[in-house]
């Protein structure tokens, strides 16, 4: 295990031990607020009931996201309503899906869709995921073999995207996407999944797995708060800019003046 110390500590604060975990796919679920607070800051409505699961609704009311840590199957459930030329779609992600990977998908729901056609496989190829031949399926596997993405088509013609991660002890998660799920959302998910950047977990929340690599870091509470707030502030700024661009602009055309010699009304 590596150990690293963060510099620039302020007076009166005590550093806390955290761990950077690689690969991120096996880091465990993490803090759900990484997803929910960003969406709230992006204008999503909180529909959660007291004591019930997390429930959020997009500003246009076309997408709902729910998270429950209990029951079966539990985890994340995302549902998109049919709109225009977009069919109804859904995605489910297991409870142990790292929130940083979930956010790859949910953050993309707050951004305009790119005009370019997305390529789901491109982010995986950039990170050297393997794509061995598999009859009936198209599959990509991470370099260490712990994670996968598969386009699965049943003999009856039903298709879906399937992904997940698993360690040698069988711990892990799976995610499924309807074939109608917008491709830019699937691409955003696999981009976050394939990212080589480690994710951070506090002491006591590090999975017991022989497949992960950890680096011990000492972090101040103010640093954690600043990182979290920066993400929320960015979401609020983007939302404000988008809403400002959509709001009606004030009339800038000058009013006609009265004829020369006429009486001008007082304001």
N, C-alpha and C positions, 0 to 999 in steps of 0.2 A: 504494500500500500504506500502510495506517495503522500507526502505532506507538504502543504504550501501555506504560507501566511500572507494575509492581505495587509498592505501598508496603509498609512494615513489614518490611523485610528484616532478618534476624538476623545477628549477627557471625559471621565465619568461613565464610559460605556464598557461593558464586558463582552468580549468576543464570544460567539457561539460556534460550536463545531458543526460543520456541514460536510457533505461529500459530493464531489463531482462524479457522475456515474456514466460509464460507457459500456456497451452501446445504450443509447437512450431508450431503445425499445424495451429493455428489461429493467427500467428504473422504477417500476411501480407507478400507481396512479397519480400521486402527488396532490397538491392543494387545488380543489375544484374552483376556488376563487380566481385562479389564473385564467379560467375560461369565463366564468360568470361576470366578474367585475368588468372585464373588457367589453362584454356585450351590453351590460347596463350603461357603461360610459358611451357606447355607440348608439344609444337610444332604444335598446330593446326593453320591453315591458316585463316586469317580474310578475308572473302569474302563480307563484308558489303559494300553497296553502300552509297555514301554521302547522308545523310538525310534519308536513308532507314533503314529498320530493321536490327538488329544484325544478322549476318550470319557467321558461322564458319564451317570449313571442317577439318576432321581428316587427319593426315599425309599420310595415305594410301588412302585417298579420298573415303572411303567406307561409312562414316557417315557424315551427315550434321545436324547442329543445327541452328535453327532460332528462334529469339524472337522478337515479336512486341507488344508494349504496347497499340496499337490502333487497331480499327476495330474489326470485329467479325470473329472467336472467340477470336483472339489475344492469347497472352501467348507464350508458348514454343512448338515448333514442332521439333521432332527429327526423322530422317529417316535413316535407315540402308539399304544399298544395299545387294543384294544376293551375297554371297561369299562361294564357296565350298559347304559344307553341311549345310550352314546357309541360310535360306530363307530370303527374303526381310522382313523388319519389321519397325514399327513406334511406336512413343509414343507422346502423346499430354498432356501438363500440363497447367492449367489455369493461368492467370496473377497473381492471388493472392497466388499461390503456393510459400511458403517460399523458398528463394534461397538456404538455407541450405539443404532443402529436395531435390530440383532440383539437387544440387551438389552431393548428394548421388548417383544419377544415372550418371551424366556426369563425375564425377571424376572416376567412375568405368570404363568408356570408355577408360581411359588412362592407365589402369593397365592390366597385363596379366590375362587371365581367369584362375580361380582355377581348378585344376584337380578333385576336389571333386564336386559331384552333389549338386547344391544349393537347399535349402529348404526355399521357400518363407515364410512359416508360422512360422518357428522357431524364427525369431526375434520378431514376434508379441506375440508368446506364452511366450517368456522370459519376456516380459513386461506386461504379464497378460491381454492381449486383449481377449475379449470374442468371442467365436465361436458358437453362438446359431444355432440350426438347421433351415435351410431355404430350402424349396423344390426347386430343380433345380439349386441352387446356393451354393457356399461355401463362407461364409462371416466371417470376423473378425472385431470387433468393439472395439475402445479404451475404457479404463476403465471409462472415463467420458462421453462416447457416442458421442464425437464431431468428430471423424474421423473413417474411415472404409476402408477396403480392401476387394474386392470381385472378385472371379473368376466367370464370368458370361457366361452362355451358352444359346443361343437363341433356340427356338423350331426347327429352321432350321439347328441347329448344329454349327452355327457360335459362336466362343468363343473369349473372350477377358478379360483382367484384368481391373478392374475399381476401382478407389480409390478417396478419397476426404475428405474434412472437412467442417463443417458448424456449425455456432453458432445459438443461439436462435433467432437472428434477421434475419437469412437467409443468412448472409455473409459467403463467403467461396470460395472454388475452387473444381474442379474435375480433375482427370487425367485418361487417358485411354492408354492401351498398347495392341498392337496386340498380338494374341495368339502365334505368331512366335517370339516375342521379347525374346532375350536370357534370361534365367531364372536368371543368375547371376546379370543381370542389374535390373530386377524386385526386386530381393532380396536386392540389394544395396539401391534401392529406399525405400522399406518398412523398412529397418534398420534405415535409416535416419528419416523416418516418425515416427517410434515408439520410437526413442531415448528420454529419459526423460530429457535430457539437455535443458535448456532454450536457446533462441536466443536473440540477442541484437538488439534493434531498437532505433534510436535517438528520441529526443523530437520532437513531431509533427508527428511522423510516427507510433504511437501506435494505433492499431485498437480500435474503440469504440465498445467493446463487453463485455457483462456481464459474458462471459465464460472464460476470461483470468485472470491470476494472474500476477501482475507486481511487480518488485523490482527496485526501483530507484537506479542508480549508477552514480558516478561522474568519468568520464574517460578523461584522457589527450589526445590531438590530437596525440602526439608522441606514446602513447600506442596503439591507433587504427592503426596507420601507421605500427608500429612494428608487430602487429598481422597479418595484411594484407600481409606485406612483407614476413613474415615467411612462409605463405602458398604458395606464389609465388616462394620463394627460394627453398622450398621443391620440388615443381613441376619441377623446372629447374634442380635440382640435380638428380632427378629420370630420367628425360629425357636424361641428359648427360650420366649417367651411362648406360642406356639402349642403347643409340647410340654407346657408346664406346665398349660395349660388342658385338654389331653387326658388327662393322667396321672390315675390314680385318686386321689381325695381321701382323706386319712386319716379314719378313723371318729371322729366328734365326739360320738357319743351316749354319755352317761355310763353307766358300768357300775352295775348295781343294788347298793345297799349291803346289807350283812348285816342281818338282823333285829336290832332293839334287844336288847341284852344278849348278842348272839352274839359269837363271836370273829372278828376281822378278820385275814385273812392278811397277813403282812408282804410287802413288795415288795423 
